[in-house]
Amino acid sequence: MQRVLGGKAKIAAINRFEQCVRAEAWDETGKSHGVVYKRTRWTKPTVLRLDQVGAGDTYVLFFNGVSGWEILPDKGLVELTGDELAFAEGYAKGVDINLWLADEDINNLLASSKDHVISISSKGDPTHRTDITLNEKTLLPVSESSISLTDASHPVEMQKRQFEDWKTFDGVKFPRRIINFHHGRKVADIQLLELELNAAMNLSDLSRRPENLKPQMSGCGN
């Protein structure tokens, strides 16, 4: 998989990225949330800044790998705690680059539960694993599933991402379409509009809180 994505060395050389996506969103009942645009900035290993605009789903989030803050329309600016902190931590750790290099993390266990499936779990955590299913011919990822093993005899797929329309950026392939599912229901259809690898950015830029408390989109969605 690493070889067909561009090679382990090229993937590992990505220290930062900035991307802009357009997504159609639904809740788990199937109700449409319309279109959202998200600007994502990430630096290795787990620093994250998200700026998103959309009807009923506008927010800003910063996470420095340990703590952070977010701006929500109905709450203003608040520190990340509880579920929101866990969301930010999981989001930053779960970016594709980190997942594609999961074998570099000594805390990960890799196995193959079936042909063309890579299973990733964490040492000491028997309650969860991530399955990456590969295309049998190209060996590119077809999907990524988050599996709950709380009841080990009945694994449950909690979330799933499907990947389509791969394109090469600076020697590494990325999907230009991602479809997200929660408990089997489609919740997002995402189109990659722009991607810049190893973009110039620094921590002070990412952590800067906008004075108007609004997302800083820098042309994303325009």
N, C-alpha and C positions, 0 to 999 in steps of 0.2 A: 504493500500500500504506500509506504513512504517513497519507494522508488518511483512509482507511477505519478505520485503527486509532485515530483520534482527532485526528490532526493533528500535524505535526512539532513545533509549539511546545509542545503538551501533553506529548508524549513527552519532549522535551528538558527539561521542567520537573521531571521525576522525578529527584531527586538521591539518594534512599534508598528502600529497601523492606524489608519483613519479610514472610515468607510461611511457611506451614505446609502440607506436603503429606503425603499417605498414598500409599504405592506398594507394589504387588506386584512382587517382584523374582525374576529367574531368572539363572543363569549362561549362558554361551554354549553349553553342552551341553543346556540345557533344564531343568536341575535347579532346583527351586524354592528360593528363599532366604526365603520367607515374606513377611511384611508389615514395612515399615520406615516410620518417620515422620521427616521432616527439617524442621528449622527453619533457614531461610536469612535472613541479614541482609547487605545489600550497600549500600555507599555509592559514589557516583561518584568516580573512574572505575573503580577496580579493588580496592577494599577489601572483604574477604569474611570472613564467619564462618558456618560450618556446624556444626550440632549434630544428630546423627542417632542414632536407636535402632532396633535390629532384631536378630533372631537371627543372630549371626555377622557383622553389618555395623553395629556401633556405633562411632562415632568423633566427634571434635571437631577442627575445623580453623580456623585463623586465618591470613589473608594480608593484609599491609598494602600490597600493590602491588609490593613488592620481595622481601620475605622473610616468614617466618612460622613457625608450629609446628603440630603435630597431636598428638592423643592417640589411640592405638590400644590395644585391650584386651591385645594380646600384646606390645606394645613400650613402653607407657607414653608419656610426653611426649618428643617428639623434634623437632628443628628440621627445617623443610622443606628437602629437598635433592633433586637429581636428578629422577627421574620424578615424585615427589610435589610438588616445587616447580613443575614444568611443568604438572601437573594443576591446581593451584591457580590458576596464572596464566591458563591457558586457560579455566577455569571462570569466573573473575572477568571476563575480557574478553568471554566468550561469552554473558553474560546477554542476554535478549531486548532490553532497552532499548538496549544498545550495538549489537546487530546491526541493529535497526530504524533506527539513526542512522549506519549504516556510511558513508554519503555525506559525513558531517561529518569523517571521519578522512582526512587527506591521504595517509596511508600505504596506503589501500585503493584498489583498482581495481574499478569496477563495470561489468558488462556483462550482456548477455542472451544466453544460449547457445541458447535456444529460446523460443517464445511462453509468456508467463506464468511465466518463470523468471528470477530475479535471481541473477547469479553474482558473488560477492565474493571477491577474492583480495588478497594483500599485495604491494606493490611489492618486487621483488627476491627473491620466493619463488615459483618456478614449480612447486613440488611439491604445492601444496594449494589448494583453493578451497572455498567454501561456496555451495551452491545453495539458494535459497528458492523453492519452487513455490507459486504463488498460485491460489486458486479462480478459475475463469474468469469467474464471475458476480459474486461478492462482492469479489474481489481481496484477501481475507484469506489469510494464509499457511496452506497445507495441510500442508506439510512443510518440513524443513530438513535438508539432507544434507551431510556432510563428505566431500569427494572427494579421494582421493589421486591425484596426477598424477606420481608418481615415474617411471612409464612413461607418457609423454604420449600414446602411441598406444593405451593401454588404461586409461582412467580407472577407478578402483575406489571404490565407495561404502563407506566405512569405518563410518560411523555415520549414523543417520537418526532424526529426531524427527517424529512426526505430531501435528498439533494439532486439537483438537475442542472443541466446547461453549464458544464465546466468550462472555465476560461483560464489561460495562463497569465499570471501577473509576475513579472520579474523572475520568471523561471519556475514558479510554483502555481499549481492549479487550485482554483477556488470555485465553488458553485455559485452561479449567478441567480439561481432560484432555490429557495428553501421553503418547504411547507411544514408547518408545525401542527402537531396534534397533542391534545391533552385527553387522556382516557379514551382514545379512539376518535375524538371529535376534532375536526379541523378548526384551529383558532387563529391561524395566520398564514398568509401566502405572501412571501417576501421576495422582492426583486432587488438585486444588488445594482445600484446606480453608479457608484464610484468606489474605488479602493486604491489607497496609496500605502505601500509598504515602506517601513522605516522612515515614515514622515517625520519632519523636524517638529519636535514638541518637547516641553519640559514640565516638570511637576508643578511649578507655579502656575503655568497656563491651565493645566487640567484642574487644579484645585481652586482656581479663582471663582468666587461666587458672583454671578451676574447681579449688577446693581438693581436692575429692573425685575429681578427674580423670574426672568423668562429664558427659555432655551436659547442657546447661542448656536444657530444652525449653519452659519457661514456659507450660505448658498444652497445647502442641502434642502431639496424640495422645491427650489425656485426654478 
